[in-house]
Structures are given as structure tokens and as C-alpha cells.
Amino acid sequence: MAEEAGKASGIEKFDGTDFAYWRMQIEDYLYGRKLHLPLLGTKPESMKAEEWALLDRQVLGVIRLTLSRSVAHNVVKEKTTADLMKALSGMYEKPSANNKVHLMKKLFNLKMAENASVAQHLNEFNTITNQLSSVEIDFDDEIRALIVLASLPNSWEAMRMAVSNSTGKEKLKYNDIRDLILAEEIRRRDAGETSGSGSALNLETRGRGNNRNSNQGRSNSRNSNRNRSKSRSGQQVQCWNCGKTGHFKRQCKSPKKKNEDDSANAVTEEVQDALLLAVDSPLDDWVLDSGASFHTTPHREIIQNYVAGDFGKVYLADGSALDVVGLGDVRISLPNGSVWLLEKVRHIPDLRRNLISVGQLDDEGHAILFVGGTWKVTKGARVLARGKKTGTLYMTSCPRDTIAVADASTDTSLWHRRLGHMSEKGMKMLLSKGKLPELKSIDFDMCESCILGKQKKVSFLKTGRTPKAEKLELVHTDLWGPSPVASLGGSRYYITFIDDSSRKVWVYFLKNKSDVFVTFKKWKAMVETETGLKVKCLRSDNGGEYIDGGFSEYCAAQGIRMEKTIPGTPHRMVWLSA
């Protein structure tokens, strides 16, 4: 049985997740070695009680070896195999509403990443559905097939549409969909195709001189789309132009319909105009990003209904964190004259691009379609915005003149900053001379920068102070360091003790900040022996070296009163260096 227990350790240890899979493993293992009787919980009549107790205890030990430490602690009191399995089932297989909600949420949030393994994605999908089945939630074959199709990334949109259009009224079968997407993955890998788009945060903002390059990027995008279309031409897809199967509309050699040709040209011209506008200014570019948690912009001046505050942090792909300092709405004016309102846009000053979160749009009830190098955002039957992929990014823009007349142009605070924090009197003078036509009046708010710039600290006190009459009645101390360069002896700090009465100074060099307490005790013993007097009061700043490590407790035990300077007032001790 010890050998059997050792083999059982090869079973993946159960850590609280996927109980159904672990139970299948342990049951198969025990049945294969004819050790399954204790699982049933009933002693066979032909077996003696002593033999049954020994067998049950041995199987109990085998099962415990396949449990992680955190799980084993929860069932340490169970003394039989049947009780152990019953307890585990009650904890991890209980069909509670909370468990069902967790698994359903996990299933609905399951999305295959770009360029990820289809087999791994299907394994994860089957794991979740099996867990749901163990809590009495089953899906029929068609629902499972539809969920798998919906979980595929955007680069599979053409294949998803082809499957949907080819089935007609017939129900989809999970096995057929599974085989189809596995075959499609092999075909893509053999053809050397890649899917997915680059991260918006990895690209530099374009300047004026990149218009030609952006056109070149669109040409490359068309070529790549054409290549992908050729590689899929063998599939049974239907052409939307001639109605025949075996090719896409853009590959069709039949004459295009008049109305569709005109509409296609109109859309192309509209998108090209948007791209020409997008290259002028970083304020114009808005990138649709499926990886962004919410809409973001680094530009405060385009945000309306702005609310400043600490809204947390966002983390980039390189692990760096950026502060979210505000929240508001942004109106994007599109080339067709319509206005697209983005709500709850986060203000992140250190961000390099304006990002539109696909996830936030989806949460707000919008539908986002990416197909054929174009994108479209709809809500119900209304098309809110559309555009075309530029290089690897799906982008839109708002005209520069719209930004110029946005809410910011009538903001007195903004003009105050533009004019170098001009005074209220000066701005009213400019307004009276017609130099600020956008402003109707000067509604001056408090400017924090002006207030901070005009503040000054209290003057240093250099006279009017009477030193103490007795030596060691008051001692001033301070620590300096660390020095960027160590001394020849390896010291990076020094501490001073100054007698208030005689102005005598003692200086000690320290290697570590933690040596302050030991140095003070040595200095105290020396001066008290030399003078025959006791140190009565020690004055220092609020440094931790004078508080932690037993320093304050020692002074209290020795009858030494400790005084601390007011935080933020270093001039209180500036006379010590005079």
C-alpha cells in the first residue's frame, strides 16, 4: 500500500478548483487497483471488520496524499474514506447559487486571446462546462457550439460569419464546430498567418509628415486582407455580390452592383478624410483598444463635466503605473458632422494616446463590429461611428477646429494659464480691449499654482533667544545622511550633539542609521562622567532614528525629557549651524 500511495502522488493535487476532474482521477486510480470499496462506504459481508478498517484507513491515506495543504486542513477530522469524500463534495461540489453564479460568470467571460492555442481554449471551455454539469447546469449541444463561436477573437470574424450563414435553419453541433476551428487553426498555421493587432500604447504619436506613411499602411493592410482572402477561398462561403459560393465579394470578378459600388466609395472617402485629419494632432487620434478597461485621454482641455480626484491607477504592459487624476465626458465630432459622446473618460496625464475601451462600450450596450479592416460602433439600429484600420490600429478622429471651440475656449482658468498665470486685473484689461473675444466675462477661480508660488516660509529666528544656564540642561542633536559616497572608513552618516549652554559640539561618524541609539548611549556616558552632570533634555527633529529601536524608552527610563521640533520647520534648528 505504501507503493500505491507513492503512485497516487502522481495525480494532480486538488487545491480547491475543478473538483470534478480531481474526483474522476482518484476514482479511476482506485478502481484500477481494486481499492474502490471504501468509496462506497459499505463493508462487504465476506470481509472481516479488522480487514475493512485497515483497507479503509489505507485508502483514506492515499486520497489525503492527493490534497493540497490548504484543502487537507479542512478535512483533517474525517476518519473514513466515505466521510472524507462526502465532506469534500459538500465544500467544493455544492450546487449553491453563489457557486453557480461564479461558474456562469467564468464561462461568459471566457474569451480566446489572439494567437492563442485553440486546443487549450477548448480544454478550458470543457473544464468550465463540466464544472457546471456537476452543479446541475447543463447546456444542449447547440448552445455549447454557439458559446464557443462567440468566444473566438475578432480575427475569426469572417470564419464565424461563414459558419453562421452556411447552416441555415439547421442546428449547430458542438463536435462539428470544434473540428472546424481546429482545422482552421492548422490551416492558418500552415499559411503563416497571424492574427491580432498591436497595442496602442506601443506606438508613437504621428506628426504632420506621416501622411504618406499612413497611406502606405492602408495599402499594406489591403494587401494583407487580400492574401488572407485567397487563403480562405477554398471554403464554402457565399459571395454577397453574385450569390455564388467559393469566394468573397472583394474577390468577385462579376460586375459590382451600382448602388453598392457608390456606397463603398463614399465610405472610403469618408474614412480617408478622417485619417488625413488624424495626422495633424495627438488630440485628434482615438484608438479603439480591446485591452483598455475604460476610455482614457491625457488631455484635460477636451474633457467636459470634469471632476478632479484620485481615481486609482492603471498599469501598462511593462508593469509601470499611471495615476488617474480626473473623470469626465468627451464629445468627438466625426467627419459626417455627428457628435459621439464618450462618458466616464479617465484623465491620465502621462498616457501617450487617447484610448476608447471596447469593453466599456460593450458594458454600455454598444455593439462593435470589426471586419475587413473596418470598424463600426452601433447602438440598436443607429450607427454612432465608423472608421478604418490604420496599420494595426482601429482609429477615429475629431476635427481640430472642433477641439479649438470646445468648452475649454470659454474657460477663464484655461486662459489664465495660457497667459502665464496673468492677474485678474490684467485679464479684465485685455477683455475690455477686445483681446479675448471668446470670453464674455472674467469669472476668476482660485488658482492653486498662483497661491503656492506666492507663499513664503517664516523668517529664520537668529536673535532674541537666551541659552540655557547649566551645561547639559538642553542638548540638540541631528543626523545627516546618507552620503552618496562612503568615507574611507565606510561611513555614510554623521550625528551631532550640541550643548545649548556652552555650544560645544560632538560629531560622530556612522556606517548605518541604526547606530544612532548605541552612539547616543556612549556619548551620554562620556559627558556625564567628564562633567559630573546629567543630561536633562534632548531636542531633535521627528526622525525615526530618535523614536524607534528603544531610543525613547531608554530616555524615559533615564529621566531625560525628549523634545521634538514642529514638522516642516527646519529653521527652528538653523542657529545650530551658525
SEDREN-616820 format. One record per residue (C-alpha): x, y, z; residue number from 1. Coordinates in Angstrom, 1 decimal. Layout:
<recs>
{{X Y Z} NUM},
...
</recs>
This chain:
<recs>
{{0.0 0.0 0.0} 1},
{{2.9 2.4 0.6} 2},
{{3.9 1.8 -3.1} 3},
{{0.3 2.5 -4.1} 4},
{{0.4 5.7 -2.1} 5},
{{3.6 6.8 -3.9} 6},
{{2.0 6.2 -7.3} 7},
{{-1.1 8.2 -6.2} 8},
{{1.1 11.2 -5.6} 9},
{{1.4 11.4 -9.4} 10},
{{-2.3 12.6 -9.5} 11},
{{-2.6 16.3 -9.8} 12},
{{-3.1 17.6 -6.3} 13},
{{-6.5 19.1 -5.6} 14},
{{-6.2 22.7 -4.5} 15},
{{-9.9 23.6 -4.3} 16},
{{-10.5 24.1 -8.1} 17},
{{-12.0 21.7 -10.6} 18},
{{-13.3 19.1 -8.1} 19},
{{-15.0 17.1 -10.8} 20},
{{-11.7 16.4 -12.6} 21},
{{-9.8 15.5 -9.4} 22},
{{-12.6 13.1 -8.3} 23},
{{-12.5 11.4 -11.7} 24},
{{-8.8 11.0 -11.4} 25},
{{-8.9 9.5 -7.9} 26},
{{-11.8 7.2 -8.7} 27},
{{-10.1 5.9 -11.8} 28},
{{-7.0 5.3 -9.8} 29},
{{-8.7 3.4 -7.0} 30},
{{-11.0 1.3 -9.3} 31},
{{-7.9 0.4 -11.4} 32},
{{-6.2 -1.1 -8.4} 33},
{{-9.4 -2.6 -6.8} 34},
{{-9.3 -0.2 -3.9} 35},
{{-12.7 1.3 -4.6} 36},
{{-14.8 -0.4 -2.0} 37},
{{-14.2 2.2 0.8} 38},
{{-15.6 4.8 -1.6} 39},
{{-19.0 3.1 -1.4} 40},
{{-19.0 3.3 2.4} 41},
{{-20.4 -0.2 3.0} 42},
{{-18.4 -3.2 4.3} 43},
{{-18.8 -6.4 2.2} 44},
{{-20.2 -9.3 4.3} 45},
{{-17.4 -11.5 3.4} 46},
{{-14.7 -9.2 4.8} 47},
{{-13.7 -9.1 8.4} 48},
{{-14.1 -5.9 10.4} 49},
{{-10.4 -5.6 11.0} 50},
{{-9.6 -6.1 7.3} 51},
{{-12.2 -3.5 6.4} 52},
{{-10.9 -0.9 8.9} 53},
{{-7.3 -1.4 7.6} 54},
{{-8.4 -1.1 3.9} 55},
{{-10.5 2.0 4.6} 56},
{{-7.7 3.7 6.5} 57},
{{-5.2 2.9 3.8} 58},
{{-7.4 4.3 1.0} 59},
{{-8.1 7.3 3.2} 60},
{{-4.3 8.0 3.3} 61},
{{-4.0 7.6 -0.4} 62},
{{-6.6 10.2 -1.0} 63},
{{-5.1 12.6 1.5} 64},
{{-1.8 12.5 -0.4} 65},
{{-3.6 14.0 -3.4} 66},
{{-4.9 17.0 -1.4} 67},
{{-3.1 20.3 -1.1} 68},
{{-2.2 21.6 2.4} 69},
{{-5.0 24.2 2.4} 70},
{{-7.6 21.6 1.4} 71},
{{-6.3 18.9 3.7} 72},
{{-6.7 21.1 6.8} 73},
{{-10.4 21.4 6.1} 74},
{{-11.0 17.6 6.3} 75},
{{-8.4 16.6 8.9} 76},
{{-11.1 15.4 11.3} 77},
{{-12.7 12.9 8.8} 78},
{{-11.8 9.3 9.8} 79},
{{-13.3 7.3 7.0} 80},
{{-13.0 7.4 3.2} 81},
{{-16.7 7.9 2.7} 82},
{{-16.9 10.7 5.2} 83},
{{-13.9 12.4 3.6} 84},
{{-15.3 12.3 0.1} 85},
{{-18.7 13.4 1.4} 86},
{{-17.1 16.4 3.1} 87},
{{-15.1 17.4 0.0} 88},
{{-18.2 17.1 -2.2} 89},
{{-20.1 19.3 0.2} 90},
{{-17.4 22.0 0.2} 91},
{{-16.4 22.0 -3.5} 92},
{{-19.3 20.5 -5.4} 93},
{{-22.2 22.0 -3.5} 94},
{{-24.7 23.4 -6.1} 95},
{{-25.2 26.7 -4.3} 96},
{{-26.4 29.8 -6.0} 97},
{{-23.1 31.5 -5.3} 98},
{{-21.1 28.7 -6.9} 99},
{{-23.4 28.6 -9.9} 100},
{{-23.1 32.4 -10.4} 101},
{{-19.3 32.1 -10.2} 102},
{{-19.1 29.4 -12.8} 103},
{{-21.6 31.1 -15.2} 104},
{{-19.6 34.4 -14.9} 105},
{{-16.4 32.4 -15.6} 106},
{{-18.0 30.9 -18.7} 107},
{{-19.4 34.1 -20.1} 108},
{{-16.1 35.9 -19.6} 109},
{{-14.2 33.2 -21.4} 110},
{{-12.5 34.8 -24.5} 111},
{{-9.8 33.3 -26.6} 112},
{{-6.8 35.6 -26.9} 113},
{{-5.3 36.4 -30.3} 114},
{{-2.9 33.8 -31.5} 115},
{{-3.7 31.5 -28.5} 116},
{{-4.0 27.8 -28.9} 117},
{{-7.4 26.6 -29.9} 118},
{{-6.9 23.2 -28.2} 119},
{{-6.1 25.0 -24.9} 120},
{{-9.1 27.3 -25.3} 121},
{{-11.4 24.3 -25.9} 122},
{{-9.9 22.5 -22.8} 123},
{{-10.7 25.5 -20.7} 124},
{{-14.2 25.7 -22.1} 125},
{{-14.9 22.0 -21.4} 126},
{{-13.5 22.3 -17.9} 127},
{{-16.0 25.0 -17.1} 128},
{{-19.0 23.2 -18.7} 129},
{{-18.1 20.0 -16.8} 130},
{{-18.0 22.0 -13.5} 131},
{{-21.4 23.5 -14.3} 132},
{{-22.7 20.0 -15.1} 133},
{{-21.5 18.9 -11.6} 134},
{{-23.8 21.6 -10.1} 135},
{{-26.8 20.6 -12.2} 136},
{{-26.4 23.1 -15.0} 137},
{{-26.3 21.5 -18.5} 138},
{{-26.3 23.1 -21.9} 139},
{{-27.6 21.4 -25.0} 140},
{{-25.3 20.8 -28.0} 141},
{{-26.3 23.9 -30.0} 142},
{{-25.8 26.3 -27.0} 143},
{{-22.3 24.9 -26.4} 144},
{{-21.4 25.4 -30.1} 145},
{{-22.7 29.0 -30.0} 146},
{{-20.8 29.8 -26.9} 147},
{{-17.6 28.5 -28.4} 148},
{{-18.1 30.6 -31.6} 149},
{{-18.9 33.7 -29.5} 150},
{{-15.7 33.2 -27.5} 151},
{{-13.4 33.4 -30.6} 152},
{{-11.3 36.6 -31.1} 153},
{{-12.1 39.3 -33.7} 154},
{{-9.7 37.9 -36.2} 155},
{{-12.0 34.9 -36.6} 156},
{{-15.0 37.1 -37.5} 157},
{{-15.0 36.0 -41.2} 158},
{{-15.0 32.3 -40.3} 159},
{{-17.7 32.9 -37.7} 160},
{{-19.9 34.7 -40.3} 161},
{{-19.3 31.9 -42.9} 162},
{{-20.4 29.2 -40.4} 163},
{{-23.5 31.2 -39.4} 164},
{{-24.6 31.8 -43.0} 165},
{{-23.9 28.2 -44.1} 166},
{{-26.1 26.4 -41.5} 167},
{{-29.4 27.9 -42.5} 168},
{{-32.2 26.5 -40.2} 169},
{{-30.1 23.5 -39.1} 170},
{{-28.8 23.5 -35.5} 171},
{{-25.1 23.8 -34.9} 172},
{{-23.3 20.8 -33.4} 173},
{{-20.5 21.2 -30.9} 174},
{{-18.4 18.5 -32.4} 175},
{{-18.6 20.0 -35.9} 176},
{{-17.7 23.4 -34.6} 177},
{{-14.8 22.0 -32.6} 178},
{{-13.4 20.1 -35.6} 179},
{{-13.9 23.2 -37.8} 180},
{{-12.0 25.6 -35.7} 181},
{{-9.2 23.1 -35.0} 182},
{{-8.8 22.6 -38.8} 183},
{{-8.9 26.4 -39.3} 184},
{{-6.1 26.8 -36.8} 185},
{{-3.9 24.3 -38.6} 186},
{{-4.7 26.0 -41.9} 187},
{{-3.7 29.4 -40.5} 188},
{{-0.5 28.0 -39.0} 189},
{{0.5 26.3 -42.3} 190},
{{-0.3 29.5 -44.2} 191},
{{1.9 31.5 -41.9} 192},
{{-1.0 33.9 -40.9} 193},
{{-1.0 35.9 -37.7} 194},
{{-4.0 37.5 -36.0} 195},
{{-4.5 40.3 -33.6} 196},
{{-3.4 43.9 -33.6} 197},
{{-0.6 45.8 -31.9} 198},
{{-1.0 47.6 -28.6} 199},
{{-1.9 51.2 -28.9} 200},
{{0.4 52.1 -26.1} 201},
{{3.5 50.8 -28.0} 202},
{{3.2 53.3 -30.9} 203},
{{4.4 56.9 -31.1} 204},
{{2.0 59.7 -31.8} 205},
{{2.1 60.6 -35.5} 206},
{{3.3 64.0 -36.8} 207},
{{2.4 66.1 -39.8} 208},
{{4.9 64.4 -42.1} 209},
{{3.5 60.9 -41.8} 210},
{{0.5 61.2 -44.1} 211},
{{2.3 59.4 -46.9} 212},
{{3.3 56.6 -44.5} 213},
{{-0.3 56.3 -43.3} 214},
{{-1.4 55.8 -46.9} 215},
{{1.3 53.2 -47.3} 216},
{{0.0 51.5 -44.2} 217},
{{-3.5 51.3 -45.7} 218},
{{-2.1 49.8 -48.8} 219},
{{-0.3 47.2 -46.8} 220},
{{-3.5 46.5 -44.9} 221},
{{-5.4 45.9 -48.1} 222},
{{-2.7 43.6 -49.4} 223},
{{-2.7 41.5 -46.2} 224},
{{-6.5 41.3 -46.4} 225},
{{-6.3 40.2 -50.0} 226},
{{-3.8 37.5 -49.0} 227},
{{-6.0 36.2 -46.2} 228},
{{-9.0 36.1 -48.6} 229},
{{-7.1 34.0 -51.1} 230},
{{-6.1 31.5 -48.4} 231},
{{-9.7 31.1 -47.4} 232},
{{-11.1 30.9 -50.9} 233},
{{-11.4 27.1 -50.7} 234},
{{-14.0 27.3 -48.0} 235},
{{-17.7 27.2 -48.9} 236},
{{-18.5 30.8 -48.3} 237},
{{-21.1 32.8 -50.3} 238},
{{-20.3 35.9 -52.3} 239},
{{-22.5 38.9 -51.4} 240},
{{-22.2 40.3 -54.9} 241},
{{-23.0 37.4 -57.3} 242},
{{-24.5 35.0 -54.8} 243},
{{-22.1 32.1 -55.8} 244},
{{-20.1 30.1 -53.3} 245},
{{-16.3 29.6 -53.1} 246},
{{-15.1 33.3 -52.9} 247},
{{-15.7 36.6 -51.1} 248},
{{-17.3 39.7 -52.5} 249},
{{-14.0 41.5 -52.8} 250},
{{-12.6 38.6 -55.0} 251},
{{-15.7 38.5 -57.2} 252},
{{-15.0 39.1 -60.9} 253},
{{-18.6 39.8 -61.7} 254},
{{-19.6 43.5 -62.2} 255},
{{-20.4 45.2 -59.0} 256},
{{-23.8 46.5 -58.3} 257},
{{-24.2 50.2 -59.0} 258},
{{-25.6 51.2 -55.6} 259},
{{-23.1 49.1 -53.6} 260},
{{-20.1 50.5 -55.6} 261},
{{-21.1 54.1 -54.9} 262},
{{-21.7 53.4 -51.2} 263},
{{-18.4 51.7 -50.9} 264},
{{-16.6 54.7 -52.5} 265},
{{-18.4 57.1 -50.2} 266},
{{-17.4 55.2 -47.1} 267},
{{-13.8 55.0 -48.3} 268},
{{-13.6 58.7 -48.9} 269},
{{-15.1 59.5 -45.5} 270},
{{-12.6 57.3 -43.7} 271},
{{-9.7 58.8 -45.7} 272},
{{-10.8 62.3 -44.7} 273},
{{-10.7 61.1 -41.1} 274},
{{-7.2 59.8 -41.5} 275},
{{-6.0 63.0 -43.0} 276},
{{-7.3 64.9 -40.1} 277},
{{-5.9 62.4 -37.6} 278},
{{-2.3 63.0 -38.6} 279},
{{-2.4 66.7 -37.5} 280},
{{-2.5 66.5 -33.8} 281},
{{-2.3 64.0 -31.0} 282},
{{-5.6 65.4 -29.7} 283},
{{-7.4 64.0 -32.8} 284},
{{-6.3 60.4 -32.6} 285},
{{-8.6 58.0 -30.8} 286},
{{-7.6 54.3 -30.8} 287},
{{-10.2 51.5 -30.2} 288},
{{-8.4 49.2 -27.7} 289},
{{-9.9 45.9 -26.6} 290},
{{-7.3 45.7 -23.8} 291},
{{-8.3 49.0 -22.1} 292},
{{-10.5 48.8 -19.1} 293},
{{-12.1 52.2 -19.7} 294},
{{-11.9 55.3 -22.0} 295},
{{-8.7 57.4 -21.3} 296},
{{-7.1 60.6 -22.5} 297},
{{-4.0 62.6 -21.4} 298},
{{-5.7 65.9 -22.5} 299},
{{-7.5 67.8 -19.8} 300},
{{-8.7 70.5 -22.1} 301},
{{-11.0 68.3 -24.1} 302},
{{-12.9 66.9 -21.1} 303},
{{-16.3 68.3 -20.2} 304},
{{-18.0 68.0 -16.8} 305},
{{-14.6 67.4 -15.3} 306},
{{-14.3 66.0 -11.8} 307},
{{-10.8 66.0 -10.3} 308},
{{-9.8 63.4 -7.8} 309},
{{-7.9 60.2 -7.0} 310},
{{-9.4 57.6 -9.2} 311},
{{-6.7 54.9 -8.7} 312},
{{-4.0 53.7 -11.1} 313},
{{-3.7 51.9 -14.4} 314},
{{-0.9 49.5 -15.2} 315},
{{0.8 49.3 -18.6} 316},
{{2.2 46.2 -20.3} 317},
{{5.7 47.0 -18.9} 318},
{{4.4 47.0 -15.3} 319},
{{4.6 50.8 -14.8} 320},
{{1.7 52.5 -13.1} 321},
{{0.0 55.8 -14.1} 322},
{{-2.3 57.9 -11.9} 323},
{{-5.9 58.6 -12.9} 324},
{{-6.5 62.2 -11.7} 325},
{{-9.9 63.1 -13.2} 326},
{{-13.1 61.9 -14.8} 327},
{{-15.5 63.5 -17.3} 328},
{{-17.1 63.4 -20.8} 329},
{{-15.6 63.9 -24.2} 330},
{{-17.5 64.8 -27.4} 331},
{{-15.9 63.6 -30.6} 332},
{{-17.0 65.4 -33.7} 333},
{{-16.9 63.0 -36.7} 334},
{{-16.3 63.9 -40.3} 335},
{{-20.0 63.4 -41.2} 336},
{{-21.0 66.2 -38.8} 337},
{{-22.3 63.9 -36.0} 338},
{{-21.1 64.0 -32.4} 339},
{{-20.1 60.9 -30.5} 340},
{{-20.3 61.4 -26.7} 341},
{{-17.9 59.3 -24.6} 342},
{{-18.9 59.2 -21.0} 343},
{{-16.7 58.5 -17.9} 344},
{{-13.5 59.2 -19.7} 345},
{{-10.5 58.9 -17.3} 346},
{{-7.8 61.7 -17.3} 347},
{{-4.3 60.1 -17.2} 348},
{{-1.8 62.9 -17.9} 349},
{{1.2 60.6 -18.5} 350},
{{-0.6 58.5 -21.1} 351},
{{0.6 58.8 -24.7} 352},
{{-2.7 58.2 -26.6} 353},
{{-6.4 58.7 -26.5} 354},
{{-8.0 55.2 -26.0} 355},
{{-11.6 54.1 -26.5} 356},
{{-12.3 51.0 -24.4} 357},
{{-14.1 48.3 -26.4} 358},
{{-15.1 46.7 -23.1} 359},
{{-16.6 49.9 -21.7} 360},
{{-18.6 50.3 -25.0} 361},
{{-19.9 46.8 -24.6} 362},
{{-20.9 47.4 -21.0} 363},
{{-22.8 50.5 -22.1} 364},
{{-24.9 48.4 -24.6} 365},
{{-23.0 49.3 -27.8} 366},
{{-22.2 46.7 -30.5} 367},
{{-18.7 46.8 -32.0} 368},
{{-18.0 45.2 -35.3} 369},
{{-14.5 44.6 -36.7} 370},
{{-14.5 43.1 -40.2} 371},
{{-12.5 43.5 -43.4} 372},
{{-10.1 46.2 -42.0} 373},
{{-13.0 48.4 -40.9} 374},
{{-14.9 49.0 -37.6} 375},
{{-18.3 50.2 -36.7} 376},
{{-20.0 51.1 -33.4} 377},
{{-23.8 50.8 -33.2} 378},
{{-26.5 51.1 -30.6} 379},
{{-29.7 49.5 -31.7} 380},
{{-30.2 50.4 -35.3} 381},
{{-28.2 53.6 -35.1} 382},
{{-24.6 53.8 -36.3} 383},
{{-22.7 56.0 -33.9} 384},
{{-19.2 55.9 -35.5} 385},
{{-17.2 54.0 -38.1} 386},
{{-13.7 54.0 -39.4} 387},
{{-10.9 52.0 -41.0} 388},
{{-7.9 50.2 -39.6} 389},
{{-4.6 52.2 -40.0} 390},
{{-1.7 49.8 -39.9} 391},
{{-2.6 47.6 -36.9} 392},
{{-4.8 50.1 -35.1} 393},
{{-8.5 50.8 -35.4} 394},
{{-8.8 54.6 -35.2} 395},
{{-11.1 57.6 -35.3} 396},
{{-10.5 61.3 -35.0} 397},
{{-12.3 64.6 -34.3} 398},
{{-11.5 67.7 -36.5} 399},
{{-9.0 70.2 -35.0} 400},
{{-11.3 73.2 -35.4} 401},
{{-14.0 71.4 -33.3} 402},
{{-11.4 70.9 -30.5} 403},
{{-10.5 74.6 -30.7} 404},
{{-14.0 75.8 -30.0} 405},
{{-14.8 73.2 -27.4} 406},
{{-15.8 74.0 -23.9} 407},
{{-12.2 75.0 -23.0} 408},
{{-12.1 78.2 -25.1} 409},
{{-14.6 79.9 -22.7} 410},
{{-12.8 78.7 -19.6} 411},
{{-11.3 81.7 -17.7} 412},
{{-8.9 79.4 -15.8} 413},
{{-7.6 78.0 -19.0} 414},
{{-6.9 81.5 -20.4} 415},
{{-5.3 82.4 -17.1} 416},
{{-2.8 79.6 -17.5} 417},
{{-2.3 80.3 -21.2} 418},
{{-1.3 83.9 -20.4} 419},
{{1.3 82.8 -17.9} 420},
{{-1.0 83.0 -14.8} 421},
{{-1.9 86.6 -15.5} 422},
{{-3.6 88.5 -12.7} 423},
{{-7.3 89.1 -12.7} 424},
{{-6.8 92.8 -13.2} 425},
{{-4.6 92.2 -16.3} 426},
{{-7.2 89.8 -17.8} 427},
{{-10.0 92.3 -17.3} 428},
{{-7.9 94.9 -19.1} 429},
{{-7.4 92.6 -22.1} 430},
{{-11.1 91.8 -22.2} 431},
{{-12.0 95.4 -22.2} 432},
{{-9.8 96.0 -25.2} 433},
{{-11.3 93.1 -27.1} 434},
{{-8.2 90.9 -27.0} 435},
{{-10.2 87.9 -25.6} 436},
{{-13.2 87.7 -27.8} 437},
{{-14.1 84.1 -26.7} 438},
{{-14.7 85.3 -23.1} 439},
{{-17.8 87.2 -22.1} 440},
{{-16.7 87.9 -18.5} 441},
{{-13.8 87.1 -16.2} 442},
{{-15.0 84.6 -13.7} 443},
{{-11.8 84.1 -11.7} 444},
{{-11.4 80.9 -9.7} 445},
{{-8.8 80.2 -7.1} 446},
{{-5.5 79.2 -8.8} 447},
{{-3.6 76.7 -6.7} 448},
{{-0.4 77.3 -8.6} 449},
{{-0.5 81.1 -8.0} 450},
{{-1.1 80.6 -4.3} 451},
{{1.8 78.1 -3.9} 452},
{{4.1 80.4 -5.9} 453},
{{3.5 83.4 -3.7} 454},
{{3.8 81.6 -0.4} 455},
{{6.9 82.0 1.8} 456},
{{8.1 80.4 5.0} 457},
{{8.5 82.1 8.3} 458},
{{11.8 84.0 8.6} 459},
{{14.6 82.2 10.5} 460},
{{14.9 83.3 14.1} 461},
{{18.5 84.4 14.7} 462},
{{18.2 86.7 17.7} 463},
{{16.2 87.0 20.9} 464},
{{17.0 83.6 22.3} 465},
{{18.7 83.0 25.7} 466},
{{20.9 79.9 26.0} 467},
{{20.4 77.6 29.0} 468},
{{22.4 78.5 32.1} 469},
{{23.6 75.0 33.1} 470},
{{25.5 72.6 30.9} 471},
{{23.7 69.5 29.6} 472},
{{20.4 71.1 30.6} 473},
{{19.4 71.1 26.9} 474},
{{21.2 69.1 24.2} 475},
{{20.4 69.5 20.5} 476},
{{21.0 66.5 18.2} 477},
{{20.6 65.8 14.5} 478},
{{21.5 63.1 12.0} 479},
{{22.8 63.8 8.5} 480},
{{22.9 61.3 5.6} 481},
{{23.2 59.1 3.8} 482},
{{26.1 60.3 1.7} 483},
{{26.1 59.1 -1.9} 484},
{{29.8 58.3 -1.4} 485},
{{31.1 56.5 1.6} 486},
{{34.2 57.7 3.6} 487},
{{37.4 55.9 3.7} 488},
{{36.2 54.2 6.9} 489},
{{32.9 53.2 5.2} 490},
{{30.7 55.8 7.0} 491},
{{27.7 57.4 5.2} 492},
{{26.1 59.3 8.2} 493},
{{27.2 61.6 10.9} 494},
{{25.4 62.7 14.1} 495},
{{25.9 65.8 16.1} 496},
{{25.3 66.6 19.8} 497},
{{25.4 70.3 20.7} 498},
{{25.2 71.6 24.3} 499},
{{22.8 74.6 24.4} 500},
{{24.8 76.3 27.2} 501},
{{28.4 76.0 26.1} 502},
{{27.7 75.5 22.3} 503},
{{30.2 72.6 22.5} 504},
{{29.8 70.2 19.5} 505},
{{30.4 66.5 19.4} 506},
{{30.4 64.8 16.0} 507},
{{30.3 61.0 15.4} 508},
{{30.5 59.2 12.0} 509},
{{28.2 56.3 11.5} 510},
{{28.1 53.5 9.0} 511},
{{24.4 52.7 9.5} 512},
{{21.4 54.8 10.6} 513},
{{20.7 52.1 13.2} 514},
{{23.9 53.0 15.1} 515},
{{22.3 56.3 16.4} 516},
{{21.0 54.7 19.6} 517},
{{24.3 53.0 20.5} 518},
{{26.3 56.2 19.8} 519},
{{24.0 58.3 22.0} 520},
{{24.5 56.0 25.0} 521},
{{28.3 56.1 24.5} 522},
{{28.2 59.9 24.3} 523},
{{25.9 60.2 27.3} 524},
{{28.1 58.0 29.5} 525},
{{31.2 60.0 28.4} 526},
{{29.9 63.6 29.0} 527},
{{28.2 62.7 32.3} 528},
{{31.4 61.2 33.6} 529},
{{33.5 64.2 32.5} 530},
{{31.2 66.9 33.8} 531},
{{29.5 65.2 36.7} 532},
{{26.2 66.4 35.4} 533},
{{23.2 64.6 33.9} 534},
{{21.7 65.2 30.5} 535},
{{18.2 66.6 31.3} 536},
{{16.6 67.4 27.9} 537},
{{17.3 66.1 24.3} 538},
{{15.9 68.1 21.4} 539},
{{15.7 66.6 17.9} 540},
{{13.6 66.6 14.8} 541},
{{10.9 63.9 14.2} 542},
{{13.3 61.4 12.6} 543},
{{12.5 57.7 13.2} 544},
{{16.0 57.1 14.5} 545},
{{15.1 59.0 17.7} 546},
{{11.8 57.1 18.2} 547},
{{12.3 53.5 17.1} 548},
{{14.6 50.9 18.4} 549},
{{14.1 51.6 22.1} 550},
{{15.5 55.2 22.0} 551},
{{12.5 56.9 23.5} 552},
{{12.0 54.2 26.1} 553},
{{15.7 54.5 27.2} 554},
{{15.4 58.3 27.6} 555},
{{12.3 57.9 29.7} 556},
{{14.0 55.4 31.9} 557},
{{17.0 57.7 32.4} 558},
{{14.8 60.7 33.2} 559},
{{15.7 62.5 30.0} 560},
{{12.9 64.7 28.6} 561},
{{12.7 64.5 24.8} 562},
{{11.5 67.5 22.8} 563},
{{10.6 67.4 19.1} 564},
{{10.6 70.3 16.7} 565},
{{7.4 71.1 14.7} 566},
{{7.3 69.1 11.5} 567},
{{8.2 71.1 8.4} 568},
{{10.1 73.8 10.3} 569},
{{13.9 73.1 9.8} 570},
{{14.6 76.7 10.5} 571},
{{13.9 76.0 14.2} 572},
{{17.4 74.4 14.4} 573},
{{19.2 76.5 11.8} 574},
{{21.0 78.5 14.6} 575},
{{22.9 75.4 15.4} 576},
{{25.0 75.7 12.2} 577},
{{25.6 79.4 12.7} 578},
</recs>
